[in-house]
């Protein structure tokens, strides 16, 4: 929809939707010079026009009935009141003060005078002549409002094109720098302009339907087909001088004539009509020129006037500032996306005995950063910590606080603290960050060997457990107080986590909105999980990824007011027959005993081909543990997709890999583990440490 300019006064009876309305609205005659003969009064729309004789009688001071008419008082007939004998006489309103009279009054050609009176001088649909400053001001106001409505780069450029074609010009070409500079950046390398968008009046529409006729045969039908897509602005060149001048210029000026071939490419200047029918306007942002716009009118159209350069300058300035704003907004959105991506885990771990899936949805495209997070942290003993939290707000500050709390939670999880202790330390950390730094959090630890899960809650919505048979259960976990309140105690509960069950952790954005309260949403979530489980039957749990998608589908239009973080864990567990566990006294005979126990377990599992490697590595690790331990040493073998060996003792110091000298009698145990094992590591516990290694099953 093209916004046409409106004149100072619209004659009564003119249709505002008529494409010739701008022509009709420019028909107010200029003030009559002193001594010039008075113009005949115009009849109002719908009244019969006066006969020629009537007009003559009016000019002689008589009304149609022959009654003398009272002459105008001093001050001019334009400002006098109509007499009682002619209450409906039309008297044109004078131009408001400050709008200069148009040049050439009294010397207007007959064709142009007819166009001004009737609006029929130009084919409808073309650029409307704006012969008064009021017309131009109203057009600039409407055009800049349309440009300002755009948010991203394409919307702003399109707004410029749609606002100017066909009201101001018949065609437009918009060039922008490639790449566009951002903020205070100083681009390196040559300045390159890329043709971003072109727009023109369609050719195939005829004049009778209110559209412009086709271009002349020698002119191309597609602007982009005859102009260069890329243009390098050479230092010291003609185009560079025009762009540095900032002000729009007519295309027939010497500077523009030299710059257009450089901008449009070879043969591109053919689309530029002769005379003042093209304007080249640089687009200058806040700090530098970022492009150029070329406004074109057809040869049969009215040429641009000097005041149209001011209109082009306003359009170029508003467009350039809007483009600068869009580029800065795009950079901020990119930073927000990168910040959110780095704050959340890129990939989830694949711990033994549990499968994981996750989803994250921002509150809106314009607020992509939030305070919701989730995490899965592997723990010693094949356990895994499941965390989900929600910091108040969705600003960059909320995201920064979320990142600090997530890092703190990972550090505390590495210390193998109980869930309630982790929440307690998170509460202290939130208080150190500020008085109003509050968040909710749920921390759970799953043990695949014991098939148990320990959960502590800090003001977060309770998790939902979907059993293998299809029953969905909202777990009864003490709610606790949010993190950051301070001076509160957190309580943990230990629950069964049967194989095949699915635990769903989520933030309140999934279950709470303006349309429903949190407990109604939790009940809907429970029903949704049960309905999805019925589709796969009682013996097969639903696929984890598909389950997450189905859960998000419960959100209807307008039902998202907050970020959503979702973490789903499918418990597979480790069967007791795949676990071997022993206690060894810290004596010199412990390494030999560990070798014998490992050999028997491998024979029972049919993995005798790993006996040599396992016995060697177990002997080295147990020897290091016995040397410093004061309490019994634990040895555990786990058979899953790999063979995992874990040796625990009560010494908190972690072993470090080092290169032994040729004269050293020891110090080569971890070197052998590092060479033969698939993976190995050491984790500090609250009661000591665990050293583990894994071997591939042949």
N, C-alpha and C positions, 0 to 999 in steps of 0.2 A: 504494500500500500504506500503510494508516494504522497508525501505531505506537500500540498501546494501552498504557496504564500497567499496571505490574505491582505487586501488593501485597507486603506483607512476607513472606507465606507462601502458597504455593499448595497447596490440599488435594490429597491424592493422588487420582489418577484423573481430574482435571480436564483437559480438552483445551485446550492453550494456544492453539490456533487458533480455538476457539469464540468468536463475537462476544460472548457473555455471560461470557467468562472473567474480565473485570474485576469483574463482579458476584460471581462465585463466589469470586474472590480477596479480596473484602472481607468474607467471612463470619466472620472470626475474632472471637469475642465479646469485648467489653471485660472488664477485670478485674471480678470479682464484688465488690460492696461488702461491707463487714463486716456480718455479720448476715443477709445475703440468703441465701435457700435455694439450695443447689447445683443447677446445671443438669444434666440427665441426660447421660451420656456418649454421644457420637455413634459409631455403628458405622462402620468403614472401608468404603470403596467395595469392593463385591464380597462383603461379609459379610452374612448375614441380619440384619435388624433385630430387636432384642429385643422381646419381648412386653411389654404394659403391666405385667403382673405382675412381670416381671423388673426393669423400671425401678424399681418400688416396692420390691422386695427390695433392690436396690442402694442406694436411698435410705435404707433402714433398717439398712444396714451388713452385709448378707448378699450372697453371690454367688448365681448362679442355682441352685447345688446346695444352698443353705441354709447353707453354711459362713460363719461370721462373718468379716467383713472388718476388717483392722487399721485403726484410725482414723488420720486424717492427723496428722502430727506438727506441732509449732509451726512457723509460717512459712507456713501456708496450703496447701490441697490443690493449688493451681496449681503449686507448686514441689516437691511430693513425688514420690518415685519410685513407679512402679506396682508393685503386689504381685506375687508370683510366680504367684498364682492367675489374674491377668488380664494376661498379657503383651502382649496386643494392644489393650488399652483405649486409646482415643484421648483424649489430654489436650491441650486447646488451648494453644498457646504464648502467653505474655503479650506485650503490646505492648512494644517496646523502650523503654528509658529515654529520656526526652526527648520522646516523642510524647504530647501531652496526651490525656486521655480525651475521647471525643466528648460533646457536651452532650446532655442529655436521656436519659441511660442509665437504664433502668428505666421510662421513660415513652414508649417508642417505640410508635407505632401498630402494629396487627397487620399491616397491609399492608406497611409498611416493614420490620417484623421478618421477615416471610416473604421479602421481597426480599433482605435481608441473608443469610438462611440458605440460600436456594435459588437466588438470582439470577434469579427469575422475576417480579419486581415491575414491570419495565419491558420494553417491547418491545425485542428485540435490535437492535443497530445504532445505537442512540442514544448520546448522551454518557454515559459511564460515571461513576457517582457516585464521587467521590474523597473519602471521609470521613475519611481519615487523612493526616497530613502526609507519611508515606512514599509514599503513592500520588501525591501532588502533586509531590513531589521527583523521583520516577522519570519522571513524565510530562514535567516541565519539562526534565529531562536529555535524554530522547529527542527532544523537540520542538526544543530548541536545537541538538542535533547535526544534525538534519535541516535546520534553517535554515542552519547554518554550512557545509553541503556546497555551497551555492550560490555561484557566482562572479559571474555577472552579475545585473542587477537583477531580471529576470523570474524567474530561478531562486530567488532569495531570497524574493520575494513568494509564489511558488507553494509554496515550502517552508513558509512560515507558514500558508497556507491548508490545505494537505494535512495538516499536523501538528495542526491544531486542529479540523478537521471530519472525522468526527463525534465525536472523542474528548472534546473540551472544549466545543464548541458545535455547533449545528445549521447555522449559516450565519455568514459573515464578509464584511465589506466593508473593503477596504483603500484608503485615500486617501493620495496623495503630492503633495508640492508640485510645481507646474509653472511654470517649470522647477526641477529639483532643484539646490540650491546645491552648489558644489564647494569643498571645503577651507575656506579663510578668506574666500571671496568673500562680499561683502555685497550680496545681491540688491536691486535697485532696483524700485520699483513695489509694487503691492499683493500680498499673499500669496494665491495661488490654489491650491486643492487639486483634484486630478483623481482621479476614481474609477479606480484602476489595475486592480483585480481583485476579483471576487466569487466565492464558492464556497458550496455548500450541499449538503445531502443530496438525492439524486435523489428526485423525487416518484413516479415511475411504478413503483417497486419496492415490493412488498407486505411486510407484516409477517411472513408465514409463511416467506419466503425470507431473513429476517434483516435487513431494511432498514426504514427509518422510513416511517410512513404519510405521506400527502400533507398539506400545510398545510391549515389551515382554509379554507373557500371564500372568506371575505372577504379573505384574504391573497393578494397577487399571486404568480404562479408564477415570475416572473423578477425578481430583486432589482435588476438593472441597468435594468429597464424602468420602475421607479417611483422611482428615485433620480436626482438631478441628477448629470451627469457632471462639471461644474465647479462649484466653490464658492469664492467670494471671502470671505476671513476679514477682516471689518471690524474696524478698531482699536476697542477698547472694547466689542466685541460679546460675546455670551455664549459663542460658540464660541472666540473669542480667549482669553477668561478660562480656559476649560477646558484649552485647549492650553498656556497658560502655566503652569497648575498641574502639568503633567507626569504626575501620578498618575492611574491609571484610576479612573473613577467609575461607579456604577450609573446606568442610563438613567433610573430613576425619581427620581433626586436633582434638586433644583430647578435646579442649574446645567446638568445634562445635558438636562433637559426643555426648557430654553430654547435650548440649542445644537443639538439634533438637527434641528429644522426648518431651521435655517440650513445645516447640513451636508448633509442629505438632499434638500432642496428641497421644493417645495410638494407635500403629500400623501405625502412619503416617510416621515413618522413613523408611517404606518399599518403598516409592516412590523415595528415595534418592539413586542413583547409587553409587557403590563403586568406589574408586579411586578419582582423582581430577576432578570429573564431577559435583560438586555442590559447589556453593559459597553462604555463608550467609553474607549479607551486612546490617549493621544497617543503618537506615535512620535518620540522625541527622539534625534538623532544625537549626534555629539561636541560640537557647538557650538550647535545650534538645533533646534527642532521641525521635522521634515520631513514630517509626515503624521499620520494617525490611523487606528485600526482599531476596528471595531464588531463585537463578538461577540454573537450572538443565539442564544437557545434558544426552542423552540416553547412555546406556552402549556401543553400537556399534559406538558411535561418538568419535571424537578426544577429549581428556581430556583438561581441562583448563590449561593454562600455568601461570607462576608466574606473567607475565605482565597483564594477564586478571584480576588480583586483582585490579590493578590500574584502569582498565576500569570500573569494578564494583563500585569502590569507586567514580569515577566521576559521573556515572549514579545515584548512591544513593544520592550523595550530591546535584546534580541539582534537582532531584525529591523532596528531602526533603525541599529544599528552595522554590521550586514551591508550595508544599503543604502548607508550612507556609504562603506564599503569598495568596494562595486561601482561607485559613482560615481567615486571616485578612480581605481580601476583603469581604468574607461572613459576618463577623461581622459588617463591615462598612455598607454593604447593609441592614443588619438587623436594625442597628441604624437609617439609613436613612428612612427605612420603618416606624419604630416606631415614628420617629420625624414627618414625614408627616402625619401619622395617628392621632397623638395627636394634630397637628396643625389644622386639619380639623375636623368638627363636626362628631362624631361617628354616631349619629342619628339626624334626623331633628325633630323639634317640630311639634305638631299637633294643631296649633292655630285654633280658631273658624273662619269659613267662608273661609278658603283657604286650599288647598291641595298642598303638596310640593314633589318634586323629584329632585335628583341631580346625577351628575356623575363627576368623576375626573380621568383623564388619564395623566400619566407622559410623558415627551417627549420621553424617551427611557428606556429600562430595565437597562441600565448602568447609567442613570441619573434620579433616581426615586424621587429625592427631587427637588421641584421647588417653585416658589413664587406665584403661583395662589391659590386663596382661595375663598370660598363662605360661606355664613352664613345666617341663618334665626333667628331673635331675636323677641320673643313676647314682645309687648308693652302694656301699659295700654289702656283700652277701647277696648279690643279684636283686636287691630291693630297688625301688624307684620312688622318688618323691613327686607328687602331683600337686601343683600350685596354681591357683587362679585368684586374681585380685582386681580391685577397682578403686582407683584414686578419684576423688571428687573432681568434676569438671572435665572438659575436653580441650584444654588449651595446651600451648607449648610447655607451660609450667607444670601442668598435670603430667604430661609425658615425661618431663625431666625427673619429677618426683617418682613416677612409676619406674623409670630406669634405675634410680638409686635403690628403691626398695627391692626390685628384682635382683640386682647385684648382691644386696645384703642377704636376701633369701638364698641365693646360690652359695654364698660363703658359709652361711650357717648350716645349710644342708651338707656341705663338705665336711663339717665337724661332726656330723651324725648326731645332732642334738634331737631330742624328742620334739614332736610337733608343737606342743604347748610352749616349750622353751624357744622355739624358732619364732613364734608369734610374739612372745614377750620381748625378745631382742628387736624384732621389727617395730614394735610399739615404741621402744626407747629410741630407735633410729629416727622414726617419724617425728618425735618430739624434738630431737636435735635439729631437724630440718626446718622447723618453724612451729608456731603455736596452732596454726590452722591447717596443718598438713595431716589430713585424715584419709583413711582408706579402709576398705573391707578386704578380707583375705581368708582363704580356706586352704589349709595345708594338710595333705594326706600322704601317708607312707604305706606302700603295698609290699608285702613280703610274699613272693611266689612259692616259697618252700612251705611256709606255715598256712598259706591261703587265708591270711588275715590282713586287715587294713586298719591303720590308726589315723584318726581324723581329729583336727582341732580347728575351731571356727572363730573368726573375729568379725562378727556382725555381717556375715555374708549369707546369701540365700543357701539353703541346705542342698546337698547333692541328691541326685536321683539314681537309684540302682535298678537296672533292668535285669531281671533274672532270666535264666535260660528258658523257662516255661512260658515267658511272655508277661509275667507279673512285674509291674513297675512300682517301686517303693521309694517314698521320700524318707531318707535316713534321718533318724532323730539324733541330731547333733546339738549340743549346747550352743546357743547363738553367740554368746560372748559380746564384748564391746568392740567397736571399730578400732583399728590401729590409729594411734595418735591421741586417744583419750587420756591414757596414762593412769597409773594407780589401780589397774584392774588385773584380775587373774584369769587365765585361760585354762580351759579344761579339755582334755583329750579323751576320746572313747575308742575302744577297739572292737571291731565288728568282723563278722565272717565275710570273706570275699570268694564265693564258690567259683569254680572253673566254668567258663562260658558266660558269666555275668558281665554286664557293662556298666561302668560308673560314669556318670555325666556330671561334669563340673561346668559352671556357667556364671556369667555376671547378670546383674539385675536388668540390663537392657533387653534380655531375651524374654523375661516374664513380666515386666512392669512397663506401663506406658500411661498416657492420658486416658486410654479407653478401659483400662483394667488395673486393679491393684495387684500387688506382688503375689498374694496367696491364690488369687484366681488364676494368674498366669502359671504358677507352679502346678496347680491342678490340671490345667490344660496341657502343660508339658508332660505330666505323668500319663494322661490319657493318650496323647500323641505317641509316646513311646510304646505304650501297650498296643495301640492300633498297628503300628509299624511291625512290631514283633509278631503279630498274628499272621502277617503276610508270608513269613518264612516258616511257620510251623513251630511246634513246641520243642523240637530237637535240634533246630538250627538257628543260631542267633542271626539277626540281620547284618549285612555287610556294614562295616564301621563307617566308611566314607559316605555311603548312601544314607546311613542313619543320621549323620550330621546334616546332610542336605535336607532330609525330611523334617528335621527339627527346625531348621531355619525357615522352612516353608509355612510354618504355623504363623508367621508374622504377616499380617495383612497390610493393605495400603494405609499409610498414616499411623502405623503401629510401631514405629521406631523413633524413639526420642533419645536414645543413648547408644553408646558403643556396645558391641556384643563380642565377648570372648567366650569360646566354647572349647572344652577339652574332654574328649571321650577316651576311656581306657577299657579295653577288652581283656579280662583276666583269663589267661590260659593256665597259669600256675606251672609248677614242676611236680611231677608225680613222686611220691616217697620212694618208689623203687629206683629212681634216678638220682638219689642223694645218698652219699656215704659220709658219715660224720664221726670223728673221734677226738678224744682228749689225750694229750701226751704230757707226761711229767717232764719238767725241764732238766733232764739228765743226759749224760753222754750217749746213752743207748737209744735216745729218742729218734735220731735220724735213721738208724737201722730198722727200728720198729715201724717208722713211717713208710719206708720202702716196701716192707712186707705187706702192710695193710693196703697200700695203693696197688700192689701187684694182684692181690686177691680180688679187689673191687673191679679191676680191669678185666680179669678173667671171667668174673660173673657177668659182665656186660658184653663180653665177646670182643674186647678191644686189646688183645694181647700185643698187637703190633705197635702199640704206643708204650709198652711197659718200659723199655729202655730209657726213652726220653723222659717219661714221667718220673721214674725212680731217680734219675740223675737230678732233675730240677727240684723235686720234693726234698731230696737229701740236702741240697744246698740251701734252700730257703729255711727248712727246719733247723739246720745247723746254726744259721744266723739268729733265729728266734731263740733257741735254747741258750745261746751264749749270754744273752742279756736278760732273759725273762726270769721272773720270780714266782710266777703262777703257771698253772698248766697251759700248754700250748694247744690250740685247736687246729684240726686238719679236716677240711671238707672237700669232697669231690662232687661236682655237679655234671650230669650228662644231659646236655641239650643238643642244639645243633653244633656245639663245640664242647670240648672237655675243659672244664674250668676247675682249677685247684686254688684253694684259699687257705692261708696259714695265718692265724691270729695270735698275738701275744699282748702283754700288758705294758709294753714299752712304747711311749708316744713318738719317739724319734723315728723319722722315716729314713729308710736306706737310700743312698745315692749311688748312682752308677759312676765308677771311676776306673781309670786305667791303671792296673797294677804294674809296678816296676818288675824288672827281671829278677831282682833279689828278694822280692816279697814272697812269703810263704802262703799268704791268703789274699783275699780281695778279688777273687775271680769268679765268685758265685753268681753275682748279678750280671756279670759279663756273659756267662753261659746262658742265663735265663733270657737275656736280651737277644742272643743269637738264635736260640732254638725255639722260643715261644712265639706264637702268633701275636699276642699282645701281653703286656704285663703292666703292673702298676702297684702303688701303695696308697692306702687311705688311712688317715688318722681317725680314730674313734674316741669317744669319751672315756673308754676304758683301756685304750692302747692304740693298736693299729692292726691292719690286715694287709698282707702282701699276697697278690694273686697273679696268676698267669693263665693263659688259654692256649690250647693246642687244637689244630684242625683234626676232625675225625676223617680217617681215610675211608 
